[in-house]
């Protein structure tokens, strides 16, 4: 079991033959020594350094491969230093009270900068816990730290990180207990209280971040919502000199650590995304090459946010999230189990189902974090939809693309015959072949419908109708022609979330995070009538999505840039091309076609000030040009 847990949450991109590192002891400010491994391309040169700070054992990289797809250290442009956290693995002897991982990270970085093989520039890289420690280290502002790439990380220790709609994220907390322990305060604080106030205030420090960061996340990662929020926070509140240097990349990826899917893999659950395979590595290296090697590679021209539009399998750039062109539209639930734009006309229409805590609706895929659960987009038909405790609403087969970009709200009018119960939702994409692939899920404990403090707690009156809104995580997904959008409503999603006993009693008796005491069966209902119209509120991108690049994208030269009246585009192929002009919101402005010239002059005098994207498509290539109008 110990070996399995060591593997869990360790992410390695690429496989290589075993390499023998140089083992090191790195002094800390308290006199203790951390154990590290050095991978050096050459003993006669000085290199920028990539620093990985891990709680999972530095030995793993020497056996299974170096990060960022580096197959042979001799061919690398970087030295790599991998260090075990204090009290973990080879740094076990460095255990001491009063130290922090951030301070230790500072000491390692400044030690690296003093070494004869270092050019004094250090970047940090790693996912999950290896990403969180980058924020903690950057908070200490080590002078030699130049840039960070945290992947699928969640630096903010918050209530909603562990309680979804007031419900303990059971499977994830069980895993964290196995890996790190110390989850007692989390389990014993099911209400938002002073413990959570202190934790949240102490883990939010954007004003201390003084280096550029590339935040990498996945649409199927449980941390994506926090990543989006922290993206906005860095842009607005980190130190002013670096605010415009942060970038965010969100792909069609899970958190990783269980099964074959991880950040950057093509296979994700039951889906396959070849256009996203390894893209996180390419993006991170481009970022590091720009900041650590001062390579003029056009990185500074990247938009703030790059995301993958699932369903169309394309990478998209945006200056904001969600894109400002997205419009929120209502899709209503109907008593015939349909989802339509028209509000329901009926009076008193509702559908009911039974929820038995002893036989909960099972977790199948999703944003899980447990060795017993498969992550990502999985088919819900056999294990979830075939049960009699699920309400299934679907649109008709679509005749055209339905592009959802942002947060989906699920507004429900519900009732129960018990004082407390849960309502769980799943959004799926139903393919023409019948597969019902999970995209999103959420859950709400009814006692917390007004808030999460003890003062907010409100139990239900039997059969009284209540209005709740579940706001799902961000997503970018296009439901294609012939597909259906589906909403599944149950009252459990176990073991991803703790089961509600329906009694209104203590949620975690005797501090047990997963137990049932005198559980009751509930009869729960969802209403769809003119005065209680349950609905989905979808962020729809009505205009064509701007596909700004893919693996074969080539960057064109634009001059002058910025410009006012005219620009010259050079580097065009000597074949027929189509040029499409879009503004920063993704709105299509116009198109032209040309052929046989490697340079084109374009009149832009009619354009207002702002950022513009010019896509150039030929039979054999895809090109991109970005320019500013002042």
Buried (B, 14 or more C-beta within 10 A) or exposed (E): EEEEBBBBBBBBBBEBEEBEBEEBEBEBEBEBBBBBBBBBBEEEEBBBBBBBBBBBBBBBBBEBBBBBBBBEBEEBBBBBBBBBBBEBBBBEEBEEEEBBBBBBBBBBBBBBBEBEBBBBBBBBBBBBBBBBBBBBBBBBBBEBBBBBBBBBBBBBBBBBBBBBBBBBBBBBBBBBBBBEEEBEEBBEBBBBBEBBEEBBEEBBBBEBBBBBBBBBBBBBBBBBBBBBBBBEBBBEBBBEEBBEBBBBBBBBBBBBBBBEBBBBBBBBBBBBBEBBBBBBBBBBBBBBBBBBBEBEBEBEBBBBBBBBBBBBBBBBBBBBBBBBBBEEBBBBBBBEBBBBEEEBEBEEBBBEBEBBBEEBBBBBBBBBBBBEBBBBBBBBBEBBBEBEBBBBBBBEEBEEBBBBBBBBBBBBBBBBBBBBBBBBBBBBBBBEEEBBBBBBBBBBBBBBBEEBEEEBBBEBEEEEBBEBEBBBBBBBBBBBEEBBBBBBBBBBBBBBBBBBBBBBEEBBEEEEBBBBEEBBEBBBBBBBBEEBBBBBBBBBBEBBBBBBBBEEBBBBEBEEBEBEEEBBBEBBBEEEBEBBBBBBBBBEEEEEEBEEEEEBEBEBEEBEEEBBBBBBBBEEBBBBBBBBBE
